[in-house]
Amino acid sequence: MSGALAFWIVIGGLAVGTFLIRSLPLWFYGRARGPEWLERLLRHVPAAALTALIVPGVLYTKVDGAYSPAPERVLAGLAALLVAVRTRNVIATLATGMVVLWVAQAAAGLLGG
């Protein structure tokens, strides 16, 4: 067997394995419902994952290889959170967060922060 053929066999095997690992739980979960407590728990996974991705970026920024607090981002995050809770409008939330961040960064730049 040539090296190129062995390479493609390994790639194909990894592709099939990855597909099975990711799809089998979906197939089994679709056929048999889990317990009610698991159903309630799984409903909160998307919000928890999104929070885990967003919060570190809001609280800290990486400057010269070290993490430091980011007060402008915290201010923008709080403003966006307030708009999200009050309006439940995604576009308004994103626009508010972006505008507040830009204004806070510009103010910090003018003040020498």
C-alpha positions in Angstrom: 0.0 0.0 0.0 1.4 3.4 -0.9 1.8 6.3 1.5 -0.9 8.3 -0.3 -3.4 5.5 -0.1 -2.7 5.0 3.6 -3.1 8.7 4.2 -6.6 8.8 2.5 -7.7 5.7 4.4 -6.8 7.4 7.6 -8.6 10.6 6.6 -11.7 8.6 5.6 -11.7 6.7 8.9 -11.3 9.8 10.9 -14.2 11.4 8.9 -16.5 8.5 9.6 -15.5 8.3 13.2 -16.1 12.1 13.7 -19.5 11.8 11.9 -20.6 8.9 14.2 -19.4 10.5 17.4 -21.4 13.6 16.6 -24.5 12.1 15.1 -25.2 9.0 17.1 -26.4 10.9 20.2 -28.7 12.9 18.0 -30.2 9.8 16.5 -30.7 8.1 19.8 -32.0 11.2 21.5 -34.6 11.7 18.7 -36.0 8.2 19.1 -36.1 8.0 22.9 -36.9 10.9 25.1 -34.9 11.5 28.2 -36.2 12.1 31.7 -38.0 15.3 32.3 -35.2 16.7 34.5 -32.7 16.2 31.6 -35.1 17.9 29.2 -35.4 20.9 31.5 -31.6 21.0 31.9 -30.9 20.8 28.2 -33.1 23.8 27.4 -30.5 26.0 29.2 -27.4 24.8 27.4 -27.5 27.4 24.6 -27.8 30.3 27.0 -25.0 28.9 29.2 -22.7 28.3 26.3 -23.3 31.8 24.9 -22.7 33.3 28.3 -19.4 31.4 28.7 -18.2 32.8 25.4 -19.2 36.4 26.0 -18.5 37.1 29.6 -14.7 36.7 29.5 -14.5 39.0 26.5 -16.5 41.6 28.3 -14.6 41.6 31.5 -11.0 41.3 30.3 -8.9 42.3 27.3 -5.5 41.0 26.3 -2.9 43.7 26.2 0.8 42.8 25.6 0.2 39.2 26.4 -1.4 39.9 29.7 -5.1 40.1 30.6 -6.3 43.3 32.2 -9.8 44.6 33.1 -11.8 46.3 30.4 -14.0 49.0 31.9 -15.2 50.2 28.5 -16.4 46.7 27.6 -18.1 46.2 31.0 -20.0 49.5 30.5 -21.0 48.4 27.0 -22.0 45.0 28.3 -24.1 46.4 31.0 -25.8 48.8 28.6 -26.5 46.0 26.2 -27.9 43.8 29.0 -30.2 46.6 30.1 -31.5 47.0 26.6 -31.9 43.3 26.1 -33.9 42.8 29.3 -36.1 45.8 28.6 -36.8 45.4 24.9 -35.9 41.8 24.0 -34.8 43.1 20.7 -31.5 41.6 19.4 -30.8 44.4 16.9 -31.3 47.1 19.6 -29.1 45.2 22.0 -26.3 44.8 19.5 -26.5 48.4 18.4 -26.5 49.7 21.9 -23.6 47.6 23.0 -21.5 48.7 19.9 -22.3 52.4 20.2 -21.7 52.5 24.0 -18.4 50.6 23.5 -17.2 53.0 20.7 -18.2 56.1 22.8 -16.5 54.7 25.9 -13.3 53.8 24.0 -13.3 57.3 22.4 -13.8 58.9 25.8 -11.1 56.8 27.4 -8.7 57.8 24.5 -9.5 61.5 25.0 -9.0 61.2 28.7 -5.7 59.3 28.2 -7.0 56.0 29.6 
